[in-house]
Amino acid sequence: MIDRHNYHLFQPLLYQVATSGLSPGDIATPVRGLFREHFNVRVLFGEVTRVDPVRQEVRMDGQRIAYDYLVLATGAAHSYFGRDDWAPYAPGLKRVEDATDVRRRLLTAFEQAEVTDDPVEQASLLTFLIVGGGPTGVELAGAIAELAKFGMEKDFRRFDPAAARVILVQAGPRLLPTFAEALSQRTRQALEKLGVEVLLDSRVESIDDSGVMVNGRTIAARTVLWAAGVVASPAAKWLGADADPAGRVKVGPDLSVPGLPTVFAIGDTALANAWNGAPVPGLAPAAKQGGDYVAQVIRAHVEGRPAPAAFQYQHLGSLATIGRKAAVADFGFVKLHGGLAWWLWGAVHLGFLVGLRNRISVMLDWFWAYLTYRSGTRLITGGAGSQKTGQRHAANTLPRQGAA
């Protein structure tokens, strides 16, 4: 197993690290610890930069690693739809470093709003704009609104944190477009109840250090977050394989790369039309199902048995949380919203976390926040603390691509 990080990260809860709800160690687990008892597993820390399918080798930091079977699960990075110059001003959430950087930007904005004597500057500092109305955007908007409205009560003297402006911009006609329309409407109502301004059918035209231009109107926002799109890793380029516009490798019914029967791609790396003939969504359950299936295929090859039937993704439902006792759940035949969906969302995410320690830690943090409306992780770490805005730390905000 090769990875450029030494930990497994549960990405669905990154937004809670970014909004001070959890610590990075609550949602990440060292990879070596997971395979401590699996003596046939070798873990390598490094970056993959090339794959040579002819020699069946992976290039890692100048080394050549031979393989019999190769599984590419290299994930995705943020896509700014050709406007990568926006990245320094509108970071997204894919890595622990992204989450801690966003947390620093959020908390620094409040701290600097306490210091400034300029009401226009203060209003800009207290305006938080999220681009993208999918689950990540909705969860970020709700968490920031709750942090401002409840989590920082009585913390500042020169302004009321609850007066912070949270804006969610969505290019389409509704939030959560993959959910049922009724749940999208419930989501909008719940966000607006928290004070979030929801802008639908709104196109972002530019982002810079002064704010965002939306539909020809400039919004002065010193903290802008990106949740609007992803692009696959360059695995398709490594292999010289066909890819879709998002860079996902087009795979066959057994998730192998056409013409390369010993190379497989899963998760965000792959485009598999295995959801009743439609593309498999870029969700954690889909990646897990793909990994389990490929393991079965490889084992059948090794043991000389017939391969299993073609991969079919089983969609178990979609969940998104909005705020305290507010969430939506879409299982197709059953649709839930409100408190019941919120408790279900929490139980499912606890179950998906890797490691008992992480589950207990997150459960205790959530229980404390539920009782007190407070979190214990409002720490400003990393970055340039003396930087004027605290928001425009342009270096190292682009996710590194070309690595696994």
C-alpha positions in Angstrom: 0.0 0.0 0.0 1.5 3.3 -1.1 0.2 6.7 0.1 1.6 10.2 0.4 0.0 10.4 3.9 0.6 8.1 6.8 -3.0 8.1 7.8 -6.5 7.0 6.7 -8.8 10.1 6.6 -12.6 10.0 7.0 -13.3 12.9 4.6 -17.1 13.3 5.3 -16.3 14.9 8.7 -13.5 17.2 7.5 -16.0 20.1 7.6 -16.3 19.6 11.4 -12.6 20.0 11.8 -12.8 23.2 9.6 -15.5 24.6 11.8 -13.9 23.7 15.2 -16.3 20.8 16.0 -13.6 18.1 15.9 -9.8 17.7 16.0 -7.9 16.1 13.1 -7.0 13.1 15.2 -10.7 12.3 15.7 -11.2 11.5 12.0 -7.8 10.2 11.0 -6.0 6.9 11.9 -2.4 5.9 11.2 -2.3 3.4 8.3 0.4 1.3 9.9 -1.7 0.7 13.0 -4.5 -0.6 10.8 -2.3 -3.3 9.3 -0.2 -4.1 12.4 -1.4 -7.7 12.5 -1.4 -8.2 8.7 2.1 -9.3 8.1 1.6 -9.7 4.3 0.9 -6.0 4.0 3.7 -3.6 3.4 3.0 0.1 3.8 5.1 2.7 1.9 5.0 6.4 2.5 5.6 8.3 -0.7 4.3 9.9 -3.9 3.4 7.9 -7.0 4.4 9.9 -10.1 4.1 7.3 -12.9 2.8 3.9 -13.7 4.5 1.7 -16.3 1.9 -1.0 -17.3 4.3 -2.6 -19.7 6.9 -3.4 -17.1 4.3 -3.6 -14.4 6.0 -1.1 -12.2 4.9 1.9 -10.1 7.4 4.9 -9.9 7.5 6.3 -6.4 10.0 9.0 -5.4 12.5 7.7 -7.9 12.0 4.0 -6.9 10.5 1.3 -9.0 7.9 -0.9 -7.3 6.9 -4.1 -9.2 3.3 -5.3 -9.1 1.3 -8.3 -10.2 -2.0 -6.5 -9.7 -2.4 -2.8 -9.3 -5.4 -1.0 -7.7 -5.6 2.8 -8.2 -7.7 4.5 -5.6 -6.0 8.0 -5.8 -9.1 10.1 -5.2 -9.8 13.5 -6.5 -8.8 17.2 -6.0 -10.7 20.4 -6.3 -11.9 21.6 -9.7 -12.3 25.3 -10.3 -13.6 24.8 -13.8 -10.5 26.2 -15.5 -10.1 29.0 -13.0 -7.3 27.7 -10.8 -6.3 31.3 -10.0 -9.3 31.3 -7.6 -7.8 28.5 -5.5 -5.7 30.8 -3.1 -8.9 32.8 -2.3 -11.4 29.9 -2.1 -9.9 26.7 -0.5 -11.8 23.5 -0.4 -11.8 20.4 1.8 -10.0 17.3 0.8 -7.1 17.0 3.3 -6.4 17.6 7.0 -4.3 20.5 6.0 -7.2 22.0 4.1 -9.5 21.7 7.2 -7.0 23.3 9.6 -6.3 26.1 7.1 -10.1 26.8 6.8 -10.4 26.7 10.6 -7.6 29.3 10.8 -9.2 31.5 8.3 -12.6 31.4 10.0 -11.4 32.0 13.5 -8.9 34.7 12.4 -11.7 36.6 10.7 -13.6 36.8 14.0 -10.5 37.8 15.9 -9.7 40.6 13.4 -13.3 41.8 13.4 -12.8 42.5 17.1 -9.7 44.6 16.4 -10.7 46.7 13.5 -12.2 50.2 13.9 -13.5 50.2 10.3 -17.2 49.1 10.1 -16.8 48.3 6.4 -13.8 46.1 7.1 -15.6 44.4 10.0 -18.6 43.6 7.8 -16.3 42.1 5.2 -14.5 40.0 7.8 -17.8 38.7 9.1 -19.1 37.7 5.7 -18.5 34.0 4.9 -19.4 32.8 1.4 -19.5 29.1 0.4 -19.6 28.2 -3.3 -21.5 25.0 -4.1 -24.8 23.7 -2.7 -24.1 20.0 -2.5 -23.7 18.1 0.8 -20.3 19.7 1.7 -21.5 23.2 1.0 -24.7 22.7 2.9 -22.9 21.2 5.9 -20.3 24.0 5.9 -22.9 26.7 5.7 -24.9 25.2 8.6 -21.8 24.6 10.8 -20.5 28.1 10.3 -23.9 29.7 11.0 -24.2 27.6 14.2 -20.6 28.4 15.3 -21.4 32.1 14.9 -24.9 32.0 16.4 -24.2 29.7 19.4 -20.6 28.7 19.7 -19.1 32.2 20.2 -21.8 33.7 22.3 -20.3 36.3 24.8 -16.8 35.7 23.4 -16.4 39.2 21.8 -17.0 42.7 23.1 -17.1 45.0 20.0 -19.6 42.9 17.9 -22.1 40.2 18.1 -20.9 37.0 16.4 -24.5 36.1 15.6 -24.5 39.0 13.2 -22.1 37.3 10.9 -23.4 36.8 7.4 -23.2 33.3 5.9 -24.0 33.1 2.2 -24.4 29.8 0.2 -24.2 30.2 -3.6 -25.5 27.4 -5.8 -25.4 27.5 -9.6 -28.4 25.3 -10.0 -32.1 25.8 -9.2 -32.0 24.0 -5.9 -29.7 22.7 -3.1 -28.7 19.0 -2.9 -29.6 18.2 -6.5 -29.1 14.5 -6.0 -31.7 14.4 -3.3 -35.5 14.4 -3.7 -36.8 17.9 -4.4 -38.9 18.0 -1.3 -35.8 17.4 0.8 -33.9 20.1 -1.1 -36.7 22.5 -0.1 -36.5 21.4 3.5 -32.8 21.9 3.5 -33.1 25.5 2.2 -35.7 26.2 4.9 -33.5 24.9 7.7 -30.5 26.9 6.5 -32.5 30.1 6.3 -33.9 29.5 9.8 -30.2 29.5 10.9 -29.7 32.8 9.1 -27.9 31.5 6.0 -28.6 33.5 2.8 -29.2 31.0 0.0 -28.6 32.2 -3.6 -29.9 29.8 -6.2 -29.4 30.0 -10.0 -26.3 32.1 -9.1 -23.1 32.0 -11.1 -19.8 32.9 -9.6 -17.9 35.1 -12.1 -14.8 36.0 -10.2 -13.1 35.5 -6.9 -10.2 37.7 -5.6 -9.0 39.2 -2.3 -11.8 41.6 -2.1 -14.6 39.1 -2.4 -16.8 37.3 -5.0 -18.7 38.5 -8.0 -22.0 36.7 -8.3 -24.4 37.4 -11.2 -22.7 40.7 -11.8 -22.8 41.8 -8.2 -19.8 42.0 -5.9 -20.1 40.6 -2.4 -17.4 41.7 0.0 -16.4 38.5 1.7 -13.0 38.0 3.3 -13.6 34.2 3.7 -14.6 32.2 0.7 -14.8 28.4 0.7 -15.1 26.1 -2.3 -17.4 23.1 -2.5 -18.4 23.2 -6.1 -16.5 20.5 -8.0 -13.8 17.9 -8.1 -11.4 16.5 -10.7 -9.9 13.1 -10.6 -6.2 12.4 -10.0 -4.0 12.0 -13.1 -4.2 8.2 -13.0 -5.6 8.2 -16.6 -2.5 10.0 -17.8 -0.2 7.6 -16.0 -1.9 4.7 -17.9 -2.6 6.5 -21.2 -6.2 5.4 -20.6 -9.5 6.9 -21.8 -11.0 9.3 -19.3 -14.1 11.4 -19.0 -14.0 15.3 -18.8 -13.4 15.1 -15.0 -10.3 12.9 -15.5 -11.8 9.6 -14.2 -10.5 6.4 -15.8 -13.1 4.6 -17.9 -13.2 1.0 -16.5 -14.8 -2.2 -17.6 -17.5 -4.3 -15.9 -14.9 -5.8 -13.5 -13.4 -2.3 -12.7 -10.2 -3.1 -14.7 -8.8 -0.7 -17.2 -9.5 -1.8 -20.8 -6.5 -3.4 -22.3 -4.8 -3.7 -18.8 -6.5 -6.7 -17.1 -4.2 -6.5 -14.0 -4.8 -2.8 -13.4 -8.0 -1.7 -11.6 -9.4 1.7 -10.7 -12.0 2.4 -7.9 -13.6 5.3 -6.1 -13.2 8.9 -7.5 -10.5 7.6 -9.8 -12.9 5.5 -11.9 -15.8 6.0 -14.2 -17.9 2.9 -13.9 -21.4 2.7 -15.4 -22.5 0.2 -12.7 -25.4 2.0 -11.1 -28.3 0.6 -13.1 -26.3 1.7 -16.2 -25.5 5.1 -14.8 -22.1 6.3 -13.5 -21.3 5.3 -9.9 -21.4 8.4 -7.7 -18.2 9.7 -6.0 -19.3 8.6 -2.5 -17.4 6.8 0.2 -19.8 3.8 0.1 -19.2 3.4 -3.6 -15.4 3.4 -3.1 -15.8 0.8 -0.3 -18.0 -1.5 -2.5 -15.5 -1.1 -5.4 -12.6 -2.1 -3.2 -14.4 -5.1 -1.8 -15.3 -6.2 -5.4 -11.8 -5.8 -6.8 -10.4 -7.8 -3.9 -12.8 -10.6 -4.9 -11.7 -10.4 -8.5 -8.0 -10.5 -7.7 -8.5 -13.4 -5.3 -10.4 -15.4 -7.9 -7.6 -14.8 -10.4 -4.9 -15.9 -8.0 -6.9 -19.0 -7.0 -7.8 -19.9 -10.5 -11.5 -19.6 -9.9 -14.1 -17.9 -12.2 -14.3 -14.2 -11.6 -17.5 -12.8 -9.9 -20.2 -11.2 -12.0 -19.9 -7.6 -13.1 -19.7 -5.0 -10.4 -23.1 -3.4 -9.5 -23.2 -0.5 -7.1 -25.8 -0.7 -4.4 -27.0 2.7 -3.4 -27.8 2.6 0.3 -29.1 6.2 0.6 -27.8 9.8 0.9 -27.4 11.8 4.1 -26.6 15.5 4.8 -26.7 17.4 8.0 -27.7 21.0 8.2 -27.4 21.9 11.9 -28.5 20.9 15.4 -31.4 18.4 15.0 -31.6 19.2 11.3 -30.6 16.8 8.6 -32.1 15.1 5.5 -31.9 11.4 4.5 -33.0 10.0 1.1 -33.2 6.2 0.8 -35.4 6.3 -2.3 -38.4 4.6 -0.8 -38.0 6.4 2.5 -37.2 10.1 3.0 -36.5 11.7 6.3 -35.8 15.1 7.6 -35.4 16.9 11.0 -34.4 15.4 14.2 -34.8 11.7 13.2 -32.6 12.2 10.2 -30.0 14.0 12.3 -29.7 11.2 14.8 -29.5 8.7 11.9 -26.8 10.8 10.2 -24.7 10.8 13.5 -25.1 7.0 14.0 -24.1 6.2 10.4 -21.0 8.4 10.5 -19.9 7.0 13.8 -20.2 3.6 12.3 -18.1 4.5 9.3 -15.2 5.9 11.4 -12.2 3.6 11.6 -11.1 2.7 15.1 -12.9 2.4 18.4 -10.9 5.3 19.9 -12.0 7.6 17.1 -15.7 6.6 17.5 -15.6 7.2 21.3 -13.8 10.5 20.9 -16.2 11.9 18.3 -19.2 10.7 20.3 -18.0 12.5 23.4 -17.2 15.7 21.5 -20.7 15.6 19.9 -22.4 15.0 23.2 -20.5 17.9 24.9 -21.4 20.2 22.0 -25.0 19.1 22.1 -25.2 19.9 25.8 -23.3 23.2 25.8 -23.3 24.5 22.2 -19.6 24.7 22.6 -16.5 23.0 21.1 -13.1 22.7 22.5 -11.1 22.9 19.3 -11.2 26.7 18.4 -7.5 26.9 17.9 -5.8 29.1 15.3 -2.8 27.1 14.2 -0.4 27.3 11.2 -0.2 29.9 8.5 0.9 33.5 8.9 -0.6 34.8 12.1 0.4 38.4 11.5 -1.0 38.5 8.0 -3.3 41.5 7.5 -6.5 39.6 6.5 -5.7 36.2 7.9 -7.5 34.9 4.9 -5.3 35.2 1.9 -2.5 32.7 2.6 -1.9 31.8 -1.1 0.9 29.4 -0.7 0.2 25.7 -0.7 -3.5 25.9 -1.1 -3.7 23.9 -4.3 -4.0 20.2 -3.7 -1.0 18.4 -5.0 -1.9 16.4 -8.0 0.0 13.6 -9.6 0.4 11.8 -6.3 -1.2 8.9 -4.6 
